[in-house]
Amino acid sequence: MTIDSVLSERLAAGLRDIPDYPSPGILFKDITPLLADPELFAASVDALAAAHRAGTGAEVDVVAGVEARGFIFGAAVALSLGVGFVPIRKKGKLPHTTVSAEYTLEYGTAIIEVHEDAVHPGQRVLLLDDVLATGGTAEAAAGLLEGIGAHVVSVSFLVELAFLNGRERLSGRDVKAVLSY
């Protein structure tokens, strides 16, 4: 994603670094200050949605967001684009029949699920989350969506922690990030 340097600096200033969270050695990028600022929140949603607006050639039918911070941006981007939203949740949180995937992340393992009828075969999906770290969550989420017939058009993030090489796990996919560290 291309945004001007002034906007990039403003968005970056809206993030707070939390060392050793959720475990020692992890530098957590806290988005809550950015969310509390309506101008920064709106700018981040606009930046995430821009590549998928009508007429871009990369339009989507639905946005999928990964629990929990991906819900915040994903739902807002879906509204901005005028499309529906699909939640990808932690195991045991969805009420209908689900498909699941277990994956590893920088500080452990997890299982995510999506309703088996969340998308229709061939639907174009923008998969969205707040941070790309090691890529395990995004890889698992994309696999879940494709397993139920979706076409994942792009995987987008507000922040990419490039030093963790998460893009490698998403090789062959269109990966976008508003900010990169």
N, C-alpha and C positions, 0 to 999 in steps of 0.2 A: 504494500500500500504506500502510496506517496502522499505525504502531508507536508505542509511547509514547516520550516525549522522553528518558527515561533510557536505554532500549535504543538509541535512535538515537545518543545521545552515546557509549555504550559501543562500538557498532559503528564509528562514525566514528573513535574513538580507536585502533581496531585496524588502521586503514589508515596507510600511510606514503607521504608525498609524495616523489617522486623528480623533481627538476627536470631538464629537458633530456634526457629519456629517452623514446623511443629516438632522438630527434633534437632539435636546439636548438628551444626554444620550446614543447615539449610538457611538461606536468606530469603525470607518470605516477602513477596511484593504485595502489600496491603492496598487494596483499591478503595477502601471505605472513604478516605478523604476526597478522592475524585468523585465518588458517588454523591457525596454531600454537597458538592458544588454543581448547581444545575447547568451552568455554562459548560463546564468540563465534561459532565456526564453526557450532555447533548452532543458536544463535539466528538466524544469518543463513539457514540452511537452512529453519528453521521459518517465518521471515518470507517467504521466497520461495515456500514451498509453501502457505501459509495460504489464499490466495484460490482454491485449486484442490482443496481437500479435498472428500471426499464430502459432499453436501448443500449445497454452495455455489451450485450452478447453473452453475458454471464448471469442472466436472470435465474432466479430460483423459485420453486413452488412452495417451499417450506424452510424454516430455520429450525435446527435442532440445537439445544443447549445442554451442556453437561452440568449436573448438580455440583455445587449450588451456585457459584458465581456465574457460571455460564447461563443460568436462568435469567439473571438480571440483564445481561447484555443481549442474550438471545431473544428474549421476549420483546425488548425495546427495538431491536433491529427488525424483528418480524413485523411489528406494528409499523415501523418506518417504511418497510418495503411493501406493506399491504398483503402479507402472506401469513399462514398459520405458524404455530410454534409447537415443537415436539420436545418434551422433557426426557432427558436420559438421566436416570436416577440410580442411587445406591440400591443394592439388593434389598428386596422386601418392602419397598416404598410405593410401588405401583399396584393398583387394585385389580387390574385385569390380567389376562394371560400375557406373559413376557418371554423374551429371549434374553440371555445374559452372556457376559464375557468377563473372565477373570484376567487381570493384567498386573504388571509390576509398575511401581512408580518410585521416585527417588527415595522414599522413606517407608516402603512396605509394599503390600499387595492390596487389591481391592476388587470388588465385583460391581459391575454396572448392568442395568437392565433398561429395556425399552418395551413398550407394548408391541406385541407381534403385528398389530394392525395400525401402527402409528403412521406409516407412510404407505402409499400405493406403489406397485411396481412401476419403475421408470421415473418416479418423481425426482426432481432436481432439488437437492438439499444443500444448504449452507450449514456446515457444522461449526459451532462457535463455542469458545471457552475464553476465560479471562487470560490465562497464562499457558504458554507452551514451555514446558520444562524438558523432561526426558521423552515426551511424546507417547508414553504408554496409554494414557487416558484417551487421547485423540485417536490413536491407532485402534484401540478397542471399540470406541464409539463409532468410528467409520465402518469397522467390520460389522458391528451390529446392524447399522442402517443398511449396508449393502446386502447383508444376509437376509433381510426382509424385502429386498427388491429395489431399494433406493439407489439413485446415482448421486454420490457425494461430489458436488461441483467444486467445492472449495472448503478448506479447513482454515478458519480465521481466528485470530487471537488479538486481544488488546496488547499484550506484552509477550515477547519471546525472550527467553533466557538462552541466547545463542550458544553460550559456552557449554551448555548441557547437551548440545547436538540433537535435540528432539526432532528436527527436520529429517534426520536420517531414518527414523522409524516411519516417517510419512512419505518416503521416497516415491516418486511417481504421482504424487498428489499436488494440487494447486494449494500452496500454503501461503497465507498472508499474515502479517503482524503489523500493527500500528506502531508499536515501539519495540526496539530490540536492544538488549544488553548483552 
